[in-house]
Amino acid sequence: MSALMIANINVKNPAIFQEYLAKTKEVAAPYGAKLLFRGSYGRTLTGDNQDHGMTVIVQFPSLEKIHAWFESDAYQPLIPLREEGAEIKMVSYEEIV
């Protein structure tokens, strides 16, 4: 079953964040990652106001693949780039059929 990783992002350092994105794309590819959406905030339609400026949605073949990528030895060195480049809240979701 497919799964999604959704990241809500506030960029702190655009150059470092772009470096993080490029390297993350390379590291996530072997886990079957497919970028579905990357966009900036429009407006809140219902509920509380948003607390982020950008959202990224990446599809993986399974929840296990998301977690394997996130915990991989290849991704771990990118964490300092992530933390320096942006404040990011990442959540994984499994498809319900």
Rosetta blueprint (number, residue, H / E / L):
1 M L
2 S L
3 A E
4 L E
5 M E
6 I E
7 A E
8 N E
9 I E
10 N E
11 V E
12 K L
13 N L
14 P H
15 A H
16 I H
17 F H
18 Q H
19 E H
20 Y H
21 L H
22 A H
23 K H
24 T H
25 K H
26 E H
27 V H
28 A H
29 A H
30 P H
31 Y H
32 G L
33 A L
34 K E
35 L E
36 L E
37 F E
38 R E
39 G E
40 S E
41 Y L
42 G L
43 R L
44 T L
45 L L
46 T L
47 G L
48 D L
49 N L
50 Q L
51 D L
52 H L
53 G L
54 M E
55 T E
56 V E
57 I E
58 V E
59 Q E
60 F E
61 P L
62 S L
63 L H
64 E H
65 K H
66 I H
67 H H
68 A H
69 W H
70 F H
71 E H
72 S L
73 D L
74 A L
75 Y L
76 Q H
77 P H
78 L H
79 I H
80 P H
81 L H
82 R H
83 E H
84 E H
85 G H
86 A E
87 E E
88 I E
89 K E
90 M E
91 V E
92 S E
93 Y E
94 E E
95 E L
96 I L
97 V L
